[in-house]
Amino acid sequence: MKVVTILGSPRKNGSSSTLAKQFNETAIAKGATVKTYNLNTMDFRGCQGCMVCKTKQDECVLKDDLTQALKDIHEADILALSSPIYYHSITAQMKAFLDRTYSFLNPDFFNRTDPSRLPAGKKSLLILTQAAPESSHSKVAEEFNYFLNFYGFKENETIRVCGWAGDNEADLIAENIPRVEEVADKFIK
Ligand SMILES: Cc1cc2nc3c(=O)[nH]c(=O)nc-3n(C[C@H](O)[C@H](O)[C@H](O)COP(=O)(O)O)c2cc1C
């Protein structure tokens, strides 16, 4: 099993990144291979809207640090994504990554039964952390998972960690480690 993990927080040891790394550890212990990309330390641009991936080739024309990550996702069985909520959404880093996945879509994707260039049946885990209570920002996960479904992912798990307040970070991480381990156990038999 191949896992690609995308970290969307600028805080490399923050709550979302730590939980994603714990998912990786469990996956490795179960025999998976894992590649992790920390978006905040990578040199890449957002989608340029050039439409080359719809008119001339089936890959993104940009060549930067995200190029290999996008290739690895094609090959992966599991995609793990983590991001804090910033301004009611994912971080800018994660949004720029998401926009670049536009190259995963075939031309005329809205009108065809096979919109995605990705092999079907991948699994995903989305980890989102936020300060607000659970009743806030639930649409962010729904919308992210909408795109993963559109890309042909078949099993999409979400872990939302709510009530982050800085001084409770260690407790929030400890409370949620069993949840990420459970998803790894479920995904990797
Ligand atoms: C620029 C910024 C914007 C934020 N906006 C929100 C927000 O809209 N809603 C919310 O619940 N928390 C918000 N937060 C709190 C973050 O979600 C919280 O710091 C985060 O969950 C920490 O995640 P990390 O440890 O993975 O970096 C914001 C934090 C920052 C720095």
The ligand as an SDF file (V2000), in Angstrom:
LIG
                    3D

 31 33  0  0  0  0  0  0  0  0999 V2000
   -4.7120   33.0560   10.3490 C   0  0  0  0  0  0  0  0  0  0  0  0
   -5.5720   32.1720   11.2060 C   0  0  0  0  0  0  0  0  0  0  0  0
   -6.9230   32.0830   10.9510 C   0  0  0  0  0  0  0  0  0  0  0  0
   -7.7320   31.2510   11.7290 C   0  0  0  0  0  0  0  0  0  0  0  0
   -9.0660   31.1630   11.4340 N   0  0  0  0  0  0  0  0  0  0  0  0
   -9.8380   30.3080   12.1330 C   0  0  0  0  0  0  0  0  0  0  0  0
  -11.2220   30.1660   11.8250 C   0  0  0  0  0  0  0  0  0  0  0  0
  -11.7520   30.7760   10.9150 O   0  0  0  0  0  0  0  0  0  0  0  0
  -11.9490   29.2970   12.5580 N   0  0  0  0  0  0  0  0  0  0  0  0
  -11.4140   28.5580   13.5730 C   0  0  0  0  0  0  0  0  0  0  0  0
  -12.1270   27.7790   14.1870 O   0  0  0  0  0  0  0  0  0  0  0  0
  -10.1000   28.6750   13.8920 N   0  0  0  0  0  0  0  0  0  0  0  0
   -9.3100   29.5200   13.2030 C   0  0  0  0  0  0  0  0  0  0  0  0
   -7.9760   29.6270   13.4970 N   0  0  0  0  0  0  0  0  0  0  0  0
   -7.4150   28.7510   14.5420 C   0  0  0  0  0  0  0  0  0  0  0  0
   -6.7310   27.5490   13.8760 C   0  0  0  0  0  0  0  0  0  0  0  0
   -7.6590   26.7230   13.2470 O   0  0  0  0  0  0  0  0  0  0  0  0
   -5.9050   26.7740   14.8750 C   0  0  0  0  0  0  0  0  0  0  0  0
   -4.8150   27.6100   15.2280 O   0  0  0  0  0  0  0  0  0  0  0  0
   -5.4580   25.4870   14.2240 C   0  0  0  0  0  0  0  0  0  0  0  0
   -6.4400   24.5380   14.3610 O   0  0  0  0  0  0  0  0  0  0  0  0
   -4.1220   25.0110   14.6620 C   0  0  0  0  0  0  0  0  0  0  0  0
   -3.7990   23.9460   13.7830 O   0  0  0  0  0  0  0  0  0  0  0  0
   -2.3190   23.4050   13.6230 P   0  0  0  0  0  0  0  0  0  0  0  0
   -1.8510   23.1370   15.0120 O   0  0  0  0  0  0  0  0  0  0  0  0
   -2.4690   22.1580   12.8530 O   0  0  0  0  0  0  0  0  0  0  0  0
   -1.5040   24.4290   12.9050 O   0  0  0  0  0  0  0  0  0  0  0  0
   -7.1650   30.4850   12.7770 C   0  0  0  0  0  0  0  0  0  0  0  0
   -5.7760   30.5900   13.0380 C   0  0  0  0  0  0  0  0  0  0  0  0
   -5.0010   31.4230   12.2720 C   0  0  0  0  0  0  0  0  0  0  0  0
   -3.5150   31.5200   12.5740 C   0  0  0  0  0  0  0  0  0  0  0  0
  1  2  1  0
  2  3  1  0
  2 30  2  0
  3  4  2  0
  4  5  1  0
  4 28  1  0
  5  6  2  0
  6  7  1  0
  6 13  1  0
  7  8  2  0
  7  9  1  0
  9 10  1  0
 10 11  2  0
 10 12  1  0
 12 13  2  0
 13 14  1  0
 14 15  1  0
 14 28  1  0
 15 16  1  0
 16 17  1  0
 16 18  1  0
 18 19  1  0
 18 20  1  0
 20 21  1  0
 20 22  1  0
 22 23  1  0
 23 24  1  0
 24 25  2  0
 24 26  1  0
 24 27  1  0
 28 29  2  0
 29 30  1  0
 30 31  1  0
M  END
$$$$
